[in-house]
Each structure stands twice: as C-alpha cells, then as structure tokens.
Amino acid sequence: MLRVAVVGSGPSGVYTAQALVQQTAVPVRVDVLDRLPCPYGLVRYGVAPDHEKIKSLQGTLRGVLEHEQVSFLGNIEAGTPELPPERLLEMYHAVVYCVGAAADRRLGIPGEDLPGSFSATEFVSWYSAHPDANPGGFALGVRSAVVVGVGNVAVDVARVLARGAQELLPTDVPQRALDLLSGSTVREVHMVGRRGPSQAKFTTKELRELGALPDASVSVEPVELALDAAFDDPSGLPTALRRNVEVLRGWAQAPPPPRGRTVRLRFFLRPVEVLAEAGRVAAVRFERTEPDGTGAVRGTGVYEEIEAQLVLRSVGYHGTPLPGLPFDPARGTVPHTAGRVLRDGRPAAGEYVAGWIKRGPTGVIGTNRPCAKETVNSLLADAPALARRTVAGDEPVDVLRRSGLRPVLWPGWLAIEAAEAALGESLGRRSVKIADWAGLLDAAGGPGP
C-alpha cells in the first residue's frame, strides 16, 4: 500500500486526495497535512461570508476528508526545520504539494506602503477570521475607499465594504470584524481597472451582486465604457464577457437610484502613486489609459486623483517558495512536468505538485479538479517505482509527535466546529468563526499526544 502525503487541505489538496482514493488500481492511504488546525483552505478563508453557496462546497470537501483511507493532520507546517521535504519523503512513498499562491502582487508605485494601504488578501483574511490576520483590523472610520483591480476578489471586498452590517449578521463573519463593519463610515467605494470593462476578470454573477445590494447603488462612467470598442459590438466576445458588457451598459443607461453607499466602477485608469496627508493615505493618482490596438493599453499623460483613506490592491497572487523545493521565481510556481516536481530538470522521485503552486493562480475552484487528476495520474504511473522506496514503519502521526509537533486530527477539527457553533449561539448568531491561534488550538482540545 502506498502511503501518500498531500500538503494543503484546500480544494486542490482535497481533490488530489479524492482522486487517489477513488481509483482502485493502487491501494493507498492518504494523509492531508495543513499548516492551520482547520481544513478547506480558501473555501474557509478566502470566500466572502455572504457567499453561502460557494461556502457550502465545504460539505463536498468534508466527505473526502472523512473517507476511511484519508486522515487530516492540521497544525503541521511542511518546509520547516522540523519537517523539511526530505523528512516527509522518509515517512511517505509520495508527497503532493498543494500549497497555493500565498503572496499578493504589488503595484510597485510610490506610497503603496503608507498606513491605510493594504492588499485585498489582508482584508479578506481579516473578515474571514484567518488566525494570521491583523487582529487590530482596519480603520473603517473613513469616507472613501479605492479597490485597485476588477477581478472577483476585488468585487468581494467592494461588496463587503458597501454591504450593511445587518446583512452580514447571519453569516459566520468573526464578531470583531462585524463590530468594526457596523461602525463603518465608508460612503464611496471606487473599484478601478487599468484596462477596459470587456477585459475585466469578474464574473457576471459577482457583478450583478453589486447591483443587488439593498443599501448601495452602482455607478459607471459612460465615457469610460465608450473607450472600449467591444461596447459598440460585443457579439465577438466570449459569452461571459458579453454578459458583463450587457450588465454595465444597463447601469450606464439607467443608473440605479442613489442609496446609502455608492460603488463606482472605473476603467482605463492606471495607478501611479498613493498620495499622503498627515502620514496616511489620502488619495490615489491615476493615469488615464487607452487601448493600443493590440489588446493592451498605453498611458495618455492625463491624470486624475481619487480621494481615498483606505486603499486595497487586488491585482493577483504569486506563489512563494517552500524551503527545500525548487522554485521558479518568475512564474511563482514549482517546476514540474505533468505534476512531477523537477529538480535540475529531472523528475524527483516521490515529489509532486497540484493547484496554484503547479499552474499559477489561474482558474476557479473547479479548475483544481482536472489539475489534481493529471498529477494523480502521474503518481499512479510511477507507483511501481514508488512502492520500492523504503519509508519509516511507524505511523506518520507518531513520527510527527516525536519531532515535537502537535497535529490536530479530525476530532480536534470537529471540536473547533462545535466551539464556533457555541460561540455563535452565545452571541445570538449562527456559527461564528474563532479568529486566533490560541482560541483554535484551545477549542481543538490542546493538540498533543
């Protein structure tokens, strides 16, 4: 029987485990390791709290992690001195790294690091109760916020900023975030893209949700839509982009009545500087861009400043190196061929990758399924050679404990779930996430032998 470690319990990791246990040609046991004591990765810590349908995917992932051939080992970080890749290979016949792309791309402009300027991921982690998030939260006693980017994450953070706190009350948003959002004085949220609306990465469903906010209206600039040639004839666009164009055109032609907050969608503006006043963010200077005829844009030398006391950049993700694994810094991925990790250009015995660390931060949650399947097919093709590898005879969880690590097993995770349900009940809410390491580990029962 092959003993396989999957590092990462987000969608790519769980889909990898699922593909391994669904096949019957090679007997396997799978340990799913995660740095956090909680499973599900970005489904728990990256999906907006008001997206109940997407969050319900946890039920599917849960079914895999409860499979009799699968074990969950939380609070275990690979790539540390206690658990380098070579140590994992002593314990397992094969290791599949599904560690995602944890770093945010930067704007690379002056003022980006001023107080009041953050990555969108920091904001998402805060309202999703990630235990590494800044416990001090965000200063929401401001009037105007700028979100740089026009993808789904940008739409999520703009929507949370524009949504009333009462609408978030039925969700699992942590209480400390809900308290700050309840006192928010943000009146305008500007979501800004450097290219045109027909090239924006948001989905139509996400876009329409902005227009459905009960206490906010949506504003678009007809002159900016007109700069995009696709608005004259969108018939040549893919269906998804054509629907985006139709939604934006409808807002431009019949603006919704003004309500409490306004979400302003802006296009063909490239950020060039974050401006300060009294040492904090005060505005963002943008250069007007225009199509250059090749699908890209060029600057026009015309500038505009948008007032903002809060700036959130949402311009993509980038993988980070895991100590002991090869890494391509330009692509932000681990070099591989069909999921087999390459060391010095040759496949490394027993090492594999799947998900964003394999292909880069592209696609949606479902994209991870065929990506994982490709990697698992490579692993299964290598099974005869992998089976000849000598691994430690002890149970991996015992080896980890003897190394001083304290894994949180599945019963510990169930205890966290129960504690979060009890916390919600005490606050007169549904299940409410525990937002700090100490609270999670205490709820898990003090992870240890």
C-alpha positions in Angstrom: 0.0 0.0 0.0 1.3 3.4 -1.0 1.5 6.0 1.8 0.9 9.5 0.3 1.1 12.9 2.0 -0.9 15.8 0.5 0.3 19.1 1.8 -2.6 21.5 1.8 -6.3 20.9 2.6 -7.8 23.5 0.2 -9.7 22.4 -2.9 -6.6 21.3 -4.9 -5.3 19.2 -1.9 -8.7 17.6 -1.2 -9.3 16.9 -4.9 -5.9 15.2 -5.0 -6.9 13.0 -2.1 -10.2 12.3 -3.7 -8.6 11.2 -7.0 -6.2 8.9 -5.1 -8.9 7.1 -3.1 -11.4 6.8 -5.9 -9.1 4.7 -8.0 -8.8 1.0 -7.3 -5.7 0.1 -9.3 -3.2 1.0 -6.5 -4.0 0.7 -2.8 -3.3 4.0 -1.0 -3.6 5.7 2.4 -3.6 9.5 2.3 -2.6 12.0 5.0 -3.8 15.5 4.3 -1.5 17.9 6.1 -2.2 21.6 6.7 -0.4 24.4 8.5 -3.7 25.5 10.0 -5.7 23.5 12.5 -8.7 23.9 10.2 -9.3 22.3 6.8 -10.7 23.7 3.5 -8.1 26.4 2.7 -9.5 29.3 0.7 -13.0 27.9 0.9 -12.9 28.7 4.6 -10.6 31.7 4.5 -11.0 33.2 1.0 -14.7 33.0 0.2 -16.7 36.1 1.2 -19.0 35.3 4.2 -22.1 36.2 2.2 -21.4 33.6 -0.4 -23.2 30.8 1.2 -23.5 28.7 -1.9 -19.7 28.6 -2.5 -19.0 28.0 1.1 -21.3 25.0 1.0 -18.6 23.3 -1.0 -17.1 22.5 2.4 -19.6 19.7 2.6 -18.1 18.1 -0.5 -14.5 18.5 0.8 -15.6 17.2 4.2 -16.8 14.0 2.6 -13.3 13.3 1.2 -11.5 14.1 4.5 -13.8 11.7 6.3 -13.1 8.9 3.9 -11.7 5.8 5.6 -8.5 5.9 3.6 -7.9 9.6 4.4 -6.6 11.3 7.6 -6.4 15.0 8.3 -3.4 16.3 10.2 -3.8 20.0 10.9 -1.3 22.4 12.7 1.5 20.8 10.7 3.7 23.0 8.5 5.9 21.5 5.8 9.1 23.1 4.8 10.2 24.0 8.4 13.4 22.8 10.0 11.3 20.2 11.9 9.6 19.0 8.7 11.7 19.6 5.5 10.8 17.8 2.2 13.4 15.2 2.7 11.9 14.3 6.1 8.5 13.9 4.5 10.0 11.5 2.0 11.3 9.4 4.8 7.7 9.0 6.1 5.8 8.7 2.8 6.2 7.0 -0.6 5.0 10.2 -2.3 4.3 13.8 -1.3 2.0 16.1 -3.3 2.4 19.8 -2.5 -0.9 21.8 -2.9 0.2 24.9 -1.1 -1.4 27.5 -3.4 -0.1 31.0 -4.1 0.1 32.9 -0.8 1.7 36.2 -1.9 0.0 39.2 -3.3 1.3 41.0 -6.4 2.3 44.6 -5.7 1.5 47.7 -7.6 5.2 48.9 -7.5 4.2 52.6 -7.1 5.2 55.3 -4.6 3.1 55.4 -1.4 2.0 51.7 -1.7 3.1 51.0 1.9 1.5 54.1 3.5 -0.7 53.5 6.6 -4.2 52.8 5.2 -2.9 50.8 2.1 -3.3 47.1 2.2 -3.5 44.0 0.0 -7.1 42.8 -0.6 -5.9 39.4 0.8 -5.2 41.1 4.1 -8.7 42.4 4.2 -10.2 39.1 3.1 -8.2 37.3 5.8 -9.5 39.7 8.4 -13.2 39.3 7.6 -12.7 35.6 7.1 -11.1 35.1 10.6 -7.8 33.8 9.4 -5.6 33.4 12.5 -2.7 35.2 10.9 -4.8 38.3 10.1 -4.1 41.6 11.8 -6.2 41.5 15.0 -6.4 45.2 15.0 -8.5 45.1 11.9 -9.0 48.0 9.5 -9.7 51.7 10.1 -13.2 51.9 8.6 -14.0 55.4 10.1 -13.2 56.8 6.6 -15.3 58.3 3.8 -13.8 56.8 0.7 -12.1 53.6 -0.3 -10.3 52.6 -3.5 -10.0 49.0 -4.6 -7.4 48.5 -7.3 -8.4 45.6 -9.6 -11.5 44.3 -11.3 -11.5 40.6 -10.6 -13.8 38.6 -8.3 -11.7 39.3 -5.2 -12.0 43.0 -5.9 -15.8 42.7 -6.2 -15.9 40.7 -3.0 -14.1 43.3 -0.9 -16.0 46.2 -2.6 -19.3 44.4 -1.8 -18.3 43.8 1.9 -17.4 47.4 2.3 -20.7 48.5 0.7 -22.9 46.0 2.5 -24.7 46.9 5.7 -23.5 45.1 8.8 -27.0 43.8 9.5 -26.8 41.8 6.2 -23.7 40.1 7.5 -25.2 39.2 10.8 -26.5 35.8 9.7 -23.0 34.8 8.3 -20.0 33.4 10.1 -18.0 36.6 9.9 -16.0 37.0 13.2 -17.5 39.3 15.8 -14.6 41.7 15.9 -14.9 42.3 12.1 -18.7 42.6 12.4 -18.3 45.2 15.1 -16.0 47.3 13.0 -18.1 47.0 9.9 -21.1 48.1 12.0 -19.4 51.3 12.7 -18.1 51.9 9.2 -18.5 55.4 7.8 -17.4 54.4 4.2 -19.8 56.1 1.7 -18.0 55.6 -1.6 -16.1 52.5 -2.8 -14.2 53.0 -6.1 -13.2 49.8 -7.9 -10.7 50.7 -10.6 -9.1 48.8 -13.5 -6.3 49.8 -15.8 -7.9 48.2 -18.8 -11.5 48.2 -20.3 -14.6 46.5 -18.9 -14.6 43.9 -21.6 -11.2 42.7 -20.3 -12.3 42.7 -16.6 -11.9 39.3 -14.8 -15.0 39.4 -12.7 -17.8 37.0 -13.4 -21.3 38.2 -14.3 -22.8 36.7 -11.2 -20.4 38.6 -9.0 -21.0 41.8 -10.9 -24.8 41.5 -10.6 -24.5 41.0 -6.9 -23.2 44.6 -6.6 -26.4 45.8 -8.2 -28.5 43.8 -5.7 -27.1 45.4 -2.5 -30.1 46.9 -0.7 -28.3 49.9 0.8 -25.9 50.7 -2.1 -26.1 51.9 -5.6 -23.7 51.3 -8.6 -22.2 54.0 -10.8 -20.4 53.6 -14.1 -18.9 56.2 -16.4 -20.5 56.1 -19.9 -17.4 57.9 -21.3 -15.2 55.1 -20.0 -17.4 52.4 -21.4 -17.3 54.1 -24.8 -13.5 53.8 -24.8 -13.9 50.0 -25.1 -14.6 49.1 -28.7 -16.5 46.0 -27.5 -19.3 48.2 -26.3 -20.1 49.1 -29.9 -20.4 45.4 -30.9 -19.9 42.9 -28.1 -21.1 40.0 -30.3 -17.5 38.8 -30.9 -16.8 38.5 -27.2 -17.0 35.2 -25.3 -20.4 34.7 -23.6 -19.2 35.6 -20.1 -17.6 38.8 -21.2 -20.6 39.7 -23.4 -22.9 39.4 -20.3 -20.6 41.6 -18.3 -20.9 44.2 -21.1 -24.7 44.0 -21.0 -24.9 44.5 -17.2 -22.5 47.5 -17.3 -24.4 49.0 -20.3 -27.6 48.7 -18.4 -26.2 50.5 -15.4 -24.9 53.3 -17.7 -28.2 53.8 -19.5 -30.4 53.5 -16.4 -28.4 54.3 -13.2 -30.0 52.8 -10.1 -31.5 55.3 -7.7 -28.9 56.7 -5.2 -28.9 54.8 -1.9 -26.7 54.9 1.3 -23.4 53.9 -0.3 -22.1 54.1 -3.8 -19.9 51.6 -5.6 -18.2 53.4 -8.5 -16.8 51.1 -11.3 -14.0 52.9 -13.1 -11.9 51.7 -16.1 -8.9 52.7 -18.2 -7.1 54.2 -15.1 -3.6 53.0 -14.1 -2.4 53.8 -10.5 0.8 55.7 -10.5 1.0 56.9 -6.8 -0.7 56.7 -3.5 -0.8 60.2 -2.0 -0.5 61.0 1.7 -1.8 63.6 4.1 -0.6 63.6 7.7 1.3 60.4 7.1 -1.7 58.4 5.9 -3.4 57.5 2.6 -5.4 60.5 1.3 -5.8 59.8 -2.4 -4.6 57.7 -5.4 -3.3 59.3 -8.5 -4.2 57.5 -11.7 -3.1 58.0 -15.3 -5.8 57.7 -18.0 -5.1 54.8 -20.4 -6.4 53.9 -23.8 -6.4 50.8 -26.0 -3.3 50.5 -28.0 -4.8 48.2 -30.7 -3.1 45.0 -29.5 -5.3 44.2 -26.5 -3.1 46.2 -24.1 -3.3 49.8 -23.0 -1.0 52.8 -23.1 -0.8 55.9 -21.0 -2.2 59.2 -22.2 -0.4 61.6 -19.9 -3.7 62.7 -18.4 -4.0 62.2 -14.7 -6.8 62.0 -12.1 -6.9 61.8 -8.4 -9.5 59.8 -6.4 -9.9 60.6 -2.7 -9.4 57.6 -0.5 -8.4 57.0 3.1 -8.3 53.2 2.5 -6.7 51.5 -0.4 -6.9 47.8 -1.2 -4.9 46.3 -4.0 -6.3 43.2 -5.7 -4.1 42.7 -8.7 -3.4 39.0 -8.5 -1.4 36.4 -6.5 2.0 34.9 -6.7 3.4 31.7 -5.3 6.1 31.7 -2.6 9.0 29.3 -2.3 8.7 26.4 0.1 12.1 25.7 1.7 13.6 22.6 0.2 11.6 22.6 -3.0 12.8 24.0 -6.4 11.1 27.3 -7.3 10.6 29.4 -10.4 10.5 33.0 -9.1 9.4 34.4 -12.4 6.3 32.2 -12.6 5.8 31.8 -8.9 5.5 28.0 -9.3 7.4 24.8 -8.7 9.0 23.5 -11.9 7.2 20.3 -13.0 6.1 18.1 -15.8 2.5 16.8 -15.6 2.8 17.4 -11.8 6.1 15.7 -11.3 8.5 18.1 -9.5 11.6 18.7 -11.5 15.0 19.0 -9.7 17.8 20.1 -12.1 15.4 19.4 -15.0 14.7 15.8 -14.0 11.7 14.4 -12.2 12.3 14.0 -8.4 11.3 10.6 -7.1 8.2 10.9 -5.0 7.6 14.6 -5.2 4.5 16.2 -7.0 2.6 19.4 -7.1 -1.1 20.4 -7.9 -3.1 23.6 -7.8 -1.8 27.1 -8.0 1.8 26.2 -7.0 1.7 24.0 -10.0 0.0 26.1 -12.7 -0.1 29.6 -11.2 -3.1 31.5 -9.8 -5.5 30.8 -12.6 -9.0 29.4 -12.9 -11.8 28.9 -10.5 -12.3 26.3 -7.7 -13.4 23.7 -10.1 -10.3 24.1 -12.2 -8.4 22.3 -9.4 -10.2 19.0 -10.1 -8.6 18.2 -13.6 -5.3 19.7 -12.4 -5.3 17.3 -9.4 -6.3 14.4 -11.7 -3.4 15.0 -14.0 -0.9 14.9 -11.1 -2.5 11.8 -9.6 -2.3 10.0 -13.0 1.5 10.8 -13.0 1.8 9.5 -9.4 -0.1 6.3 -10.2 2.1 5.7 -13.3 5.1 5.9 -11.0 3.5 3.6 -8.4 5.7 0.5 -9.1 8.9 2.6 -8.5 7.4 4.5 -5.6 6.4 1.2 -3.9 10.1 0.2 -3.9 11.0 3.2 -1.8 11.7 2.5 1.9 9.7 4.6 4.3 9.5 4.6 8.1 7.5 1.8 9.5 5.9 4.0 12.3 2.6 5.8 11.8 3.4 9.3 10.5 1.4 11.0 13.3 3.6 9.2 15.8 6.8 10.4 14.0 5.5 13.9 14.0 4.7 13.9 17.6 8.2 12.6 18.5 9.6 15.5 16.4 7.9 17.9 18.8 4.9 18.7 16.5 1.4 18.7 17.8 -1.0 17.6 15.0 -4.7 18.5 15.2 -6.6 15.4 14.0 -10.1 15.3 12.6 -11.8 15.0 16.1 -9.9 18.2 17.0 -11.4 20.0 14.0 -14.9 18.8 14.9 -14.3 20.2 18.4 -13.4 23.6 16.7 -16.6 23.4 14.8 -18.6 22.8 17.9 -16.9 25.6 19.7 -17.7 28.0 16.8 -21.4 26.9 17.0 -21.4 27.6 20.7 -19.8 31.0 20.2 -22.4 31.9 17.7 -25.2 30.8 20.0 -23.8 32.9 22.8 -23.8 36.0 20.5 -27.3 35.3 19.2 -25.9 34.4 15.8 -25.2 31.4 13.8 -21.8 29.6 14.0 -19.1 32.3 14.3 -15.5 31.7 13.4 -12.8 31.7 16.1 -10.2 34.2 14.8 -7.0 33.5 16.7 -4.5 30.7 17.0 -4.8 30.3 20.8 -8.6 30.1 20.5 -8.5 27.5 17.7 -5.9 25.3 19.4 -7.7 25.5 22.8 -11.0 24.6 21.1 -9.3 21.6 19.4 -8.5 20.3 22.9 -4.9 21.4 23.3 -3.4 19.5 20.3 -1.0 16.9 21.5 -0.5 13.2 22.3 
